[in-house]
């Protein structure tokens, strides 16, 4: 596809109007703020919202191609996923994964447009992230103190003593807050108005307090990265400035002010639970829900993430070259009997991006993808950057990548949007002569995205009916619901899961149920799926297979296995 950003034939007054800026900023912020959830997969609506915002930005903002090497990297990732599907492994995740990669690529085109056109587009990105972070920070603090109930369905309500905004996961919430901190630094660096600069201090205090409320160790590491990195840049800026330079001549706040975020975090770590306990110091200390408590040695030695990585490393050693298949980690973890300790729950992500690529796609693919990206970063020399826009993009990218070494933010739409924007900003293609039909191509691409999102939303709404009580379903799906849900392209796994869990295993349907259970166990190897896999295997005479699955059931879920044995007749398999 040719470059489709062009020069925007519309006059600047209409293309970059205040209203358009506000809408675009809202499109950046909305995926982080949307309260819409529902159905069998909690993050589907968030993903669709994010893609919808990408389509909206594509229709309103100028776009450009990113660097050829970046396009090649995304294409290589897509090729490896398709090869995994061609080997009949990970086929159920093929379309969603390709959709996510397409969304990142589209966001990268938008980021390249930001890099080339600057101006209000940069303010749109920074404002969207800052607004999303500040609103989420307020919401997170309300949740922390148990005061968010009045918002009803506009938000979720975690237990008191924890805040996560509308992202429903503390580390994701902390990453959003860290992204907002980076955006606040950009506003300070580019503004010459004292009033705007002084807002940095109260905004930062609010954001740091929200990080404390999250209880996220990842958030604390991100705060260290931001505070120390920004302080180093501020020190370098002052070291090279003329002696007569005043505070208004510097882009960044004073290094001491930036580093003060760290002791502020420590102070708020004790102050927030103290206020929550009504001034009871003993109760505040005993609660031990904060991040610093979780860093104590007695907590770290029992942290299951270390066991998780050990298990993933064992799986990589079993299939180092081809991997287990895209989306197959949960099944691989269930199907493997480890010599040492075992991660105790369903493991569907390695909580480390390079490890995850290695375990599902193989070491060669992981080295090629991660090595290629590392080479691009090194060649870009981020330590030499001076441009505020690129520095902001490096900061946002660093926050997301740090989180990706500990969890999987790139599996969620809002972070895919920001990640793609940063890629395009940092690696735009060289400007060429604008194409006259650039905006038409962009409008067509946006319309295509909307059509895909509309179909996915309709299909997901349709298949979600089986997960609702009969009276809550749409009238057309209240009877013979399961039969009406067959043929879904995007959500067949959820339909299969519903069919399996709602159908009793009998001698008459044992063969059909065994084939169904053998598929579903790759989607969600949980006890009720495993039980039907074992029982159907026994009924079709596959006793050795039933024995094998029972062994893995006992190893993966010992408590559920014991309860299952108690409910079984005397012919329970001997292990």
C-alpha positions as CSV (number, residue, x, y, z in Angstrom):
1,X,0.0,0.0,0.0
2,X,1.3,3.4,-0.9
3,X,1.9,6.1,1.6
4,X,-1.5,7.4,2.6
5,X,-0.8,10.3,4.9
6,X,-0.1,12.8,2.1
7,X,-0.2,16.4,3.1
8,X,-3.9,16.6,4.0
9,X,-5.5,18.7,1.4
10,X,-7.8,20.3,3.9
11,X,-6.6,23.6,5.3
12,X,-4.8,23.5,8.6
13,X,-7.6,25.3,10.4
14,X,-10.0,22.5,9.8
15,X,-7.5,19.6,9.9
16,X,-6.1,20.6,13.3
17,X,-9.1,22.3,14.9
18,X,-9.5,22.2,18.6
19,X,-12.5,19.9,18.4
20,X,-10.5,17.4,16.3
21,X,-7.7,17.5,18.8
22,X,-10.1,16.7,21.6
23,X,-11.7,13.9,19.8
24,X,-8.3,12.3,18.9
25,X,-7.1,12.7,22.5
26,X,-10.3,11.0,23.6
27,X,-9.6,8.1,21.2
28,X,-6.2,7.6,22.7
29,X,-7.6,7.7,26.2
30,X,-10.8,5.7,25.8
31,X,-9.3,2.2,25.6
32,X,-7.8,2.7,29.0
33,X,-11.0,4.1,30.5
34,X,-13.8,2.0,28.9
35,X,-15.8,0.1,31.5
36,X,-17.4,-2.3,28.9
37,X,-16.8,-6.0,29.7
38,X,-18.8,-9.1,29.3
39,X,-19.0,-12.5,27.8
40,X,-16.6,-15.4,28.3
41,X,-13.4,-13.5,27.6
42,X,-13.1,-10.4,29.7
43,X,-10.7,-8.5,27.4
44,X,-12.5,-8.9,24.1
45,X,-14.5,-5.7,24.4
46,X,-11.4,-3.8,25.4
47,X,-9.6,-5.1,22.4
48,X,-12.5,-4.2,20.0
49,X,-12.7,-0.7,21.6
50,X,-9.0,-0.2,21.0
51,X,-9.2,-1.3,17.4
52,X,-12.2,1.1,17.0
53,X,-10.1,3.9,18.4
54,X,-7.3,3.0,15.9
55,X,-9.8,3.2,13.1
56,X,-11.1,6.6,14.3
57,X,-7.6,8.0,14.5
58,X,-6.9,6.7,11.1
59,X,-9.9,8.5,9.7
60,X,-9.0,11.8,11.4
61,X,-5.2,12.1,11.7
62,X,-2.5,12.0,9.1
63,X,-0.6,8.7,8.7
64,X,2.5,7.5,7.0
65,X,4.4,4.2,6.5
66,X,6.9,3.3,9.2
67,X,10.4,2.3,8.4
68,X,10.8,-0.8,6.1
69,X,12.7,-2.7,8.7
70,X,9.9,-2.3,11.2
71,X,7.3,-3.4,8.6
72,X,9.5,-6.5,8.0
73,X,9.7,-7.3,11.7
74,X,5.9,-7.3,12.0
75,X,5.6,-9.4,8.9
76,X,8.1,-11.9,10.3
77,X,6.1,-12.2,13.5
78,X,2.9,-12.8,11.4
79,X,4.7,-15.4,9.3
80,X,5.9,-17.4,12.3
81,X,2.4,-17.4,13.8
82,X,1.0,-18.6,10.4
83,X,3.6,-21.3,10.3
84,X,2.6,-22.4,13.7
85,X,-1.0,-22.7,12.5
86,X,0.1,-24.6,9.4
87,X,1.7,-27.2,11.6
88,X,-1.8,-27.6,13.2
89,X,-0.8,-26.0,16.4
90,X,-2.3,-22.7,17.7
91,X,-4.8,-22.5,14.9
92,X,-7.5,-21.2,17.1
93,X,-5.5,-18.0,17.9
94,X,-4.5,-17.3,14.3
95,X,-7.1,-14.7,13.4
96,X,-7.1,-12.8,16.7
97,X,-3.3,-12.7,16.6
98,X,-3.1,-11.5,13.0
99,X,-5.7,-8.9,13.9
100,X,-3.6,-7.7,16.8
101,X,-0.5,-7.4,14.6
102,X,-2.6,-5.5,12.0
103,X,-3.7,-3.1,14.8
104,X,-0.2,-2.5,15.9
105,X,0.9,-1.9,12.3
106,X,-1.9,0.6,11.8
107,X,-1.0,2.4,15.0
108,X,2.6,2.5,13.7
109,X,1.4,4.2,10.6
110,X,-0.4,6.8,12.8
111,X,2.8,7.2,14.8
112,X,4.8,7.8,11.6
113,X,2.3,10.5,10.8
114,X,2.8,12.1,14.2
115,X,6.6,12.0,13.6
116,X,6.2,13.8,10.2
117,X,3.5,16.3,11.0
118,X,4.2,17.1,14.7
119,X,2.2,20.0,16.0
120,X,-1.2,19.2,17.5
121,X,-0.8,15.5,16.8
122,X,1.9,15.2,19.5
123,X,-0.3,17.1,22.0
124,X,-3.1,14.6,21.1
125,X,-1.0,11.6,22.2
126,X,0.4,13.2,25.3
127,X,-3.0,14.7,26.4
128,X,-4.8,11.4,25.8
129,X,-2.4,9.4,28.0
130,X,-2.2,12.1,30.7
131,X,-6.0,12.4,30.9
132,X,-6.4,8.6,31.0
133,X,-3.8,8.4,33.7
134,X,-5.2,11.2,35.9
135,X,-8.8,9.9,35.7
136,X,-7.7,6.3,36.3
137,X,-5.6,7.6,39.3
138,X,-8.6,9.2,40.9
139,X,-10.7,6.1,40.2
140,X,-7.9,3.9,41.6
141,X,-7.7,5.8,44.8
142,X,-11.5,5.7,45.2
143,X,-11.2,1.9,44.8
144,X,-8.4,1.7,47.3
145,X,-10.5,3.3,50.0
146,X,-13.7,1.4,49.0
147,X,-15.5,4.5,47.8
148,X,-16.1,3.6,44.1
149,X,-19.4,1.8,44.6
150,X,-21.5,4.8,43.7
151,X,-20.1,4.6,40.1
152,X,-22.0,1.3,39.6
153,X,-21.3,-0.3,36.3
154,X,-19.0,2.4,35.2
155,X,-16.1,0.6,37.0
156,X,-15.2,-2.5,38.8
157,X,-14.8,-2.7,42.5
158,X,-11.7,-4.6,43.8
159,X,-11.3,-5.2,47.5
160,X,-10.4,-2.2,49.6
161,X,-6.7,-1.6,49.8
162,X,-6.1,-2.1,46.0
163,X,-6.8,0.1,43.0
164,X,-6.7,-0.8,39.3
165,X,-9.0,1.7,37.6
166,X,-10.9,0.1,34.7
167,X,-8.0,-2.1,33.6
168,X,-8.9,-4.7,36.2
169,X,-5.3,-5.7,36.8
170,X,-2.9,-3.9,39.1
171,X,0.2,-4.1,36.9
172,X,-1.7,-2.9,33.8
173,X,-3.0,0.0,35.9
174,X,0.5,0.8,37.1
175,X,1.8,0.8,33.5
176,X,-0.9,3.3,32.5
177,X,0.0,5.5,35.4
178,X,3.7,5.3,34.3
179,X,2.7,6.2,30.8
180,X,0.9,9.2,32.1
181,X,4.0,10.3,34.1
182,X,6.1,10.2,30.9
183,X,3.4,12.3,29.1
184,X,3.5,14.8,32.0
185,X,7.2,15.1,31.6
186,X,6.7,15.9,27.9
187,X,4.2,18.6,28.7
188,X,6.7,20.2,31.1
189,X,9.5,19.9,28.6
190,X,7.6,21.6,25.8
191,X,5.7,24.3,27.7
192,X,7.0,27.8,28.3
193,X,4.1,28.8,30.5
194,X,4.8,28.7,34.3
195,X,1.2,27.7,35.1
196,X,1.4,24.6,32.9
197,X,4.8,23.6,34.3
198,X,3.7,24.0,37.9
199,X,0.9,21.6,37.3
200,X,3.5,18.9,36.9
201,X,4.0,18.7,40.7
202,X,0.4,18.0,41.8
203,X,-0.2,15.8,38.8
204,X,2.9,13.7,39.7
205,X,1.9,13.5,43.3
206,X,-1.5,12.1,42.3
207,X,0.0,9.6,39.8
208,X,2.6,8.4,42.4
209,X,-0.2,7.9,44.9
210,X,-2.0,5.8,42.4
211,X,1.1,3.7,41.8
212,X,1.2,3.1,45.6
213,X,-2.5,2.1,45.6
214,X,-1.9,-0.4,42.8
215,X,0.5,-2.4,45.0
216,X,2.4,-3.2,41.9
217,X,6.1,-4.1,42.0
218,X,6.2,-3.6,38.2
219,X,4.9,0.0,38.8
220,X,7.7,0.7,41.4
221,X,10.3,-0.5,38.9
222,X,8.8,1.7,36.2
223,X,8.9,4.7,38.6
224,X,12.6,4.1,39.3
225,X,13.2,3.9,35.5
226,X,11.3,7.2,34.9
227,X,12.7,9.1,37.8
228,X,16.3,8.1,37.4
229,X,16.3,8.4,33.6
230,X,14.6,11.8,33.6
231,X,16.9,13.1,36.4
232,X,19.9,12.0,34.4
233,X,18.7,13.9,31.4
234,X,17.9,16.9,33.5
235,X,21.4,16.9,35.0
236,X,22.9,16.6,31.6
237,X,20.8,19.5,30.3
238,X,21.9,21.7,33.2
239,X,25.5,20.7,32.9
240,X,25.6,21.8,29.3
241,X,23.7,25.0,29.8
242,X,25.3,28.5,30.1
243,X,25.9,29.7,33.7
244,X,23.4,32.5,33.5
245,X,20.5,30.1,32.5
246,X,17.5,30.3,34.8
247,X,15.0,27.6,35.7
248,X,12.7,28.7,32.8
249,X,15.4,27.9,30.3
250,X,15.4,24.2,31.1
251,X,13.0,21.7,29.6
252,X,12.9,19.2,32.5
253,X,12.3,19.8,36.2
254,X,15.3,19.9,38.5
255,X,17.0,16.5,39.1
256,X,16.3,16.6,42.8
257,X,12.6,17.2,42.2
258,X,12.5,14.2,39.8
259,X,14.3,11.9,42.2
260,X,12.0,13.1,45.0
261,X,9.3,10.8,43.5
262,X,11.1,7.8,45.0
263,X,10.9,9.0,48.7
264,X,7.4,10.3,48.0
265,X,6.5,6.8,47.0
266,X,7.9,5.3,50.2
267,X,6.1,7.9,52.3
268,X,2.8,7.4,50.6
269,X,3.3,3.6,50.9
270,X,2.8,4.1,54.7
271,X,0.4,7.1,54.6
272,X,-2.3,5.5,52.4
273,X,-2.9,2.5,54.5
274,X,-2.7,4.7,57.6
275,X,-5.5,6.8,56.3
276,X,-7.5,3.8,55.3
277,X,-7.2,2.3,58.8
278,X,-8.6,5.5,60.4
279,X,-5.2,6.4,62.0
280,X,-4.6,2.9,63.4
281,X,-0.8,2.5,63.0
282,X,-0.8,-1.1,64.0
283,X,-3.6,-2.1,61.6
284,X,-1.9,-0.1,58.8
285,X,1.4,-2.0,59.3
286,X,-0.3,-5.4,59.8
287,X,-2.2,-5.1,56.6
288,X,0.9,-5.6,54.5
289,X,-0.7,-5.1,51.1
290,X,1.7,-2.6,49.8
291,X,4.4,-3.2,47.2
292,X,7.3,-2.7,49.7
293,X,5.9,-5.5,51.9
294,X,5.8,-7.7,48.9
295,X,9.6,-7.1,48.3
296,X,10.5,-8.5,51.7
297,X,12.7,-11.6,51.4
298,X,10.1,-13.9,52.9
299,X,7.7,-12.9,50.2
300,X,10.1,-13.0,47.3
301,X,11.3,-16.6,48.1
302,X,7.7,-17.8,47.8
303,X,6.8,-15.8,44.7
304,X,5.5,-18.2,42.1
305,X,6.9,-16.2,39.1
306,X,10.3,-17.8,39.7
307,X,8.6,-21.2,39.5
308,X,6.7,-20.1,36.4
309,X,9.9,-19.2,34.6
310,X,11.5,-22.5,35.7
311,X,8.5,-24.4,34.2
312,X,8.6,-22.4,31.0
313,X,12.4,-23.1,30.7
314,X,11.7,-26.8,31.0
315,X,9.1,-26.6,28.2
316,X,11.5,-24.7,26.0
317,X,14.1,-27.4,26.5
318,X,11.6,-30.1,25.3
319,X,10.9,-28.3,22.0
320,X,13.7,-25.8,21.5
321,X,13.4,-25.3,17.7
322,X,9.7,-25.4,16.8
323,X,8.1,-24.5,20.1
324,X,4.8,-25.9,21.3
325,X,2.7,-23.8,19.0
326,X,1.1,-20.3,19.2
327,X,-1.4,-20.3,22.1
328,X,-0.4,-23.7,23.3
329,X,1.5,-22.8,26.5
330,X,-1.5,-23.6,28.8
331,X,-1.9,-27.1,27.3
332,X,1.9,-27.7,27.3
333,X,2.0,-26.7,31.0
334,X,-0.8,-29.1,31.9
335,X,0.5,-31.9,29.8
336,X,4.0,-31.9,31.3
337,X,5.1,-33.6,34.5
338,X,7.9,-31.5,36.0
339,X,10.7,-32.9,38.2
340,X,10.6,-29.8,40.5
341,X,8.0,-27.4,41.7
342,X,5.0,-26.6,39.5
343,X,3.3,-23.3,38.9
344,X,-0.1,-24.0,40.5
345,X,-2.6,-22.5,38.1
346,X,-3.4,-22.5,34.4
347,X,-0.3,-20.9,32.7
348,X,-1.3,-19.3,29.4
349,X,1.6,-16.8,29.2
350,X,5.3,-17.0,30.2
351,X,5.1,-13.5,31.8
352,X,8.2,-12.6,29.9
353,X,8.0,-11.8,26.2
354,X,11.2,-13.4,24.9
355,X,10.5,-16.6,26.9
356,X,6.9,-16.7,25.6
357,X,8.1,-16.4,22.0
358,X,10.7,-19.1,22.7
359,X,8.2,-21.6,24.3
360,X,5.5,-21.2,21.7
361,X,7.4,-20.4,18.5
362,X,10.8,-21.8,19.3
363,X,14.2,-20.3,20.1
364,X,15.2,-19.4,16.5
365,X,12.0,-17.4,16.1
366,X,12.5,-15.7,19.5
367,X,16.1,-14.8,18.6
368,X,15.2,-13.4,15.2
369,X,12.3,-11.3,16.5
370,X,13.9,-10.1,19.7
371,X,17.3,-9.8,18.2
372,X,16.0,-7.8,15.2
373,X,14.2,-5.4,17.5
374,X,17.2,-5.0,19.8
375,X,19.4,-4.2,16.7
376,X,16.9,-1.5,15.7
377,X,17.0,0.0,19.2
378,X,20.8,0.0,19.3
379,X,21.1,1.5,15.8
380,X,18.7,4.3,16.9
381,X,21.0,5.3,19.8
382,X,18.3,6.4,22.2
383,X,20.9,7.7,24.7
384,X,21.7,10.5,22.2
385,X,18.2,11.7,21.8
386,X,17.4,15.4,22.3
387,X,14.0,15.7,20.6
388,X,11.1,15.8,23.2
389,X,8.8,13.8,21.0
390,X,11.2,11.0,20.5
391,X,12.2,11.1,24.1
392,X,8.6,10.7,25.1
393,X,8.2,7.8,22.7
394,X,11.3,6.1,24.1
395,X,9.9,6.6,27.6
396,X,6.6,5.1,26.7
397,X,8.2,2.2,24.9
398,X,10.5,1.6,27.8
399,X,7.6,1.4,30.3
400,X,5.8,-1.1,28.1
401,X,8.9,-3.2,27.5
402,X,9.8,-3.3,31.2
403,X,6.2,-4.6,31.9
404,X,6.6,-7.1,29.0
405,X,9.6,-8.7,30.8
406,X,7.4,-9.5,33.8
407,X,3.9,-9.9,32.2
408,X,2.1,-9.5,28.9
409,X,0.7,-6.0,28.3
410,X,1.0,-6.4,24.6
411,X,-1.9,-9.0,24.7
412,X,-4.2,-6.1,25.5
413,X,-5.6,-3.5,23.1
414,X,-4.7,-0.2,24.9
415,X,-1.1,-1.1,25.2
416,X,-1.0,-2.4,21.6
417,X,-2.2,1.1,20.5
418,X,0.5,3.0,22.4
419,X,3.2,0.5,21.4
420,X,2.3,0.9,17.7
421,X,2.3,4.7,18.0
422,X,5.7,4.6,19.6
423,X,7.1,2.3,16.9
424,X,5.9,4.7,14.2
425,X,7.3,7.8,15.9
426,X,10.7,6.2,16.4
427,X,11.0,4.5,13.1
428,X,9.1,6.5,10.4
429,X,10.0,6.0,6.8
430,X,11.8,8.8,5.0
431,X,9.3,11.4,3.7
432,X,8.5,11.1,0.0
433,X,6.3,13.0,-2.4
434,X,2.8,13.1,-1.0
435,X,0.2,11.0,-2.8
436,X,-2.9,12.8,-4.0
437,X,-5.2,9.9,-3.0
438,X,-3.7,9.4,0.4
439,X,-6.7,10.5,2.4
440,X,-9.0,8.3,0.3
441,X,-6.8,5.3,1.1
442,X,-6.8,6.1,4.8
443,X,-10.6,6.5,4.8
444,X,-11.0,3.1,3.0
445,X,-8.6,1.5,5.6
446,X,-10.6,3.0,8.5
447,X,-13.9,1.8,6.9
448,X,-12.4,-1.7,6.5
449,X,-11.4,-1.7,10.2
450,X,-14.9,-0.6,11.3
451,X,-16.4,-3.4,9.2
452,X,-14.1,-6.0,10.8
453,X,-14.8,-4.6,14.3
454,X,-18.5,-4.5,13.7
455,X,-18.5,-8.2,12.6
456,X,-16.4,-9.2,15.6
457,X,-18.6,-7.3,18.0
458,X,-21.8,-8.9,16.5
459,X,-20.2,-12.4,16.6
460,X,-19.0,-12.0,20.2
461,X,-22.4,-10.7,21.3
462,X,-24.0,-13.7,19.6
463,X,-21.8,-16.4,21.2
464,X,-21.9,-14.7,24.6
465,X,-25.6,-15.5,24.9
466,X,-24.9,-19.1,26.0
467,X,-23.0,-17.7,29.0
468,X,-26.0,-15.7,30.2
469,X,-29.1,-16.9,32.1
470,X,-31.9,-17.7,29.7
471,X,-34.0,-14.6,30.7
472,X,-31.0,-12.3,30.1
473,X,-30.4,-13.5,26.6
474,X,-31.5,-11.8,23.4
475,X,-35.0,-13.0,22.5
476,X,-33.7,-14.8,19.3
477,X,-31.2,-16.8,21.4
478,X,-33.3,-17.9,24.3
479,X,-34.2,-21.3,22.8
480,X,-31.8,-23.8,21.1
481,X,-29.1,-21.3,22.0
482,X,-26.1,-23.6,21.5
483,X,-27.3,-24.8,18.1
484,X,-27.6,-21.2,16.9
485,X,-24.0,-20.4,17.8
486,X,-22.2,-22.8,15.5
487,X,-19.9,-21.5,12.7
488,X,-18.2,-18.7,14.5
489,X,-14.9,-17.8,12.8
490,X,-13.4,-15.8,15.7
491,X,-14.8,-17.3,18.8
492,X,-15.2,-21.0,18.0
493,X,-13.1,-21.9,21.1
494,X,-15.7,-20.3,23.4
495,X,-18.5,-22.1,21.7
496,X,-16.8,-25.4,22.0
497,X,-16.1,-24.7,25.7
498,X,-19.7,-24.0,26.3
499,X,-20.9,-27.1,24.4
500,X,-18.5,-29.3,26.4
501,X,-19.3,-28.0,29.8
502,X,-23.1,-28.0,29.2
503,X,-23.2,-31.6,27.8
504,X,-23.1,-34.7,29.9
505,X,-20.9,-37.5,28.8
506,X,-22.8,-40.7,28.0
507,X,-22.0,-44.0,26.2
508,X,-24.0,-42.7,23.2
509,X,-22.0,-39.5,22.7
510,X,-18.7,-40.5,24.2
511,X,-16.8,-40.5,20.9
512,X,-18.1,-37.1,20.0
513,X,-17.4,-35.7,23.4
514,X,-13.9,-37.1,23.5
515,X,-13.0,-35.3,20.2
516,X,-14.6,-32.1,21.5
517,X,-12.7,-32.4,24.9
518,X,-9.5,-33.1,23.1
519,X,-9.9,-29.7,21.3
520,X,-11.1,-27.7,24.3
521,X,-8.3,-28.9,26.5
522,X,-5.9,-26.9,24.3
523,X,-8.1,-23.8,24.9
524,X,-8.6,-24.1,28.6
525,X,-7.1,-27.1,30.5
526,X,-9.2,-26.6,33.6
527,X,-10.7,-29.4,35.8
528,X,-14.2,-29.6,34.3
529,X,-12.7,-30.0,30.8
530,X,-10.1,-32.6,32.0
531,X,-12.8,-34.6,33.8
532,X,-14.8,-34.9,30.6
533,X,-11.7,-35.8,28.6
534,X,-10.9,-38.6,31.0
535,X,-14.5,-39.9,31.3
536,X,-15.1,-39.9,27.5
537,X,-11.7,-41.7,27.0
538,X,-12.8,-44.4,29.4
539,X,-16.1,-44.8,27.7
540,X,-14.5,-45.3,24.2
541,X,-12.1,-47.8,25.6
542,X,-9.0,-45.7,25.8
543,X,-8.0,-46.6,29.3
544,X,-4.3,-45.9,28.8
545,X,-5.0,-42.4,27.6
546,X,-7.5,-41.9,30.5
547,X,-4.8,-43.0,32.9
548,X,-2.3,-40.6,31.4
549,X,-4.7,-37.6,31.6
550,X,-5.6,-38.6,35.2
551,X,-1.9,-38.4,36.1
552,X,-1.6,-34.9,34.8
553,X,-4.9,-33.9,36.4
554,X,-3.5,-35.0,39.8
555,X,-0.3,-33.1,39.3
556,X,-1.8,-29.9,38.0
557,X,-4.9,-29.7,40.2
558,X,-4.5,-32.0,43.3
559,X,-7.4,-30.6,45.3
560,X,-9.9,-30.8,42.4
561,X,-8.5,-34.3,41.5
562,X,-9.2,-35.5,45.1
563,X,-12.8,-34.1,45.0
564,X,-13.4,-35.8,41.6
565,X,-12.2,-39.1,43.0
566,X,-14.6,-38.8,45.9
567,X,-17.5,-38.3,43.6
568,X,-16.6,-41.2,41.3
569,X,-17.8,-44.8,41.5
570,X,-15.5,-47.6,42.5
571,X,-14.0,-47.9,39.1
572,X,-11.9,-44.8,39.5
573,X,-8.5,-45.1,37.8
574,X,-5.7,-46.3,40.0
575,X,-2.6,-44.1,39.9
